[in-house]
Amino acid sequence: MTDSHFAALCTCTAAICSSSGFDKIRPTALSLLTHHLQSYINEIGEAGKNLSEHARRTEPTLQDIILALRKLHVDFTTLVYLPMSTPHAPVQRQTLPNPIPRPLSVGFKQPQPPSIPSHLPPFPDPHTYLSTSAQSKDPPSYREQRVKMAEQRRLGAESLIRFAARTGEVTPVFGDQTEDENLRNLFFLTATPLPQLPYVSALMSKKYLAADTRPKKDVASDSNPFLKPPK
């Protein structure tokens, strides 16, 4: 419980004591009664929550609170007549004055030198023309640099994928599996270009294809230095 909630609970406890006929109360007694009231409310709330979860509900209802009061041996039938029988004590709300913003003061205001006439306006506040030294941040660590590089690499890859999807050929994810035209045109994948003879790579090994694509050299020209082209 935050301080503001505890202060509101203290106000409620003081109002209950005032409506019960008490004129004064010590701070220690008020704090003790407030803690008792807080624990009592927490116990009722926990019991109501357990009953709602037992009934497979996420939020407790009025019936759960009634069952929780019965579990704590509280006669809830008298709670209906309690507001009508107990006089309400007016709670005075404390109004705080609006804080006045303090002017920004940096340095000391310089008086005008004797060479400047007195009818001219004075110098402005020092914070309007005083300069402060710029402090650079500490150099990033090795871990921060690696994280930044990885993030830039990821963003670059995502931008290239979006560019390829917008400019190149795309293939719908669902294809002909759905009849909805909007769903079919919603998700796309970049189309993979197929070779002219896709079955050749399956029939022939990559090593053989790589050897065939290399330009053949003249063995005789390599062995005979007189047949080599002039430099």
LINBELKA-V992541 format. One record per backbone hydrogen bond with DSSP energy under -1.0 kcal/mol. CO is the residue of the C=O (numbers start at 0). NH is the residue of the N-H. Records with the same first field share a line. If there is no record, write none. Layout:
BEGIN
CO=NH, NH
END
This chain:
BEGIN
1=5
2=6
3=7
4=8
5=9
6=10
7=11
8=12
9=13
10=14
11=15
12=16
13=17
14=18
15=19
16=21
17=20
25=29
26=30
27=31
28=32
29=33
30=34
31=35
32=36
33=37
34=38
35=39
36=40
37=41
38=42
39=43
40=44
41=45
42=46
43=47
44=48
45=49
46=50
47=51
48=52
49=53
50=54
51=56
52=55
60=64
61=65
62=66
63=67
64=68
65=69
66=70
67=71
68=73
69=72
73=75
80=84
81=85
112=115
124=127
125=128, 129
140=144
141=145
142=146
143=147
144=148
145=149
146=150
147=151
148=152
149=153
150=154
151=155
152=156
153=157
154=158
155=159
156=160
157=161
158=162
159=163
160=164
161=165
162=166
163=167
168=190
170=188
173=176
179=183
180=184
186=172
188=170
196=199
198=202
199=203
204=208
205=209
206=210
207=211
208=212
217=221
218=222
219=223
END
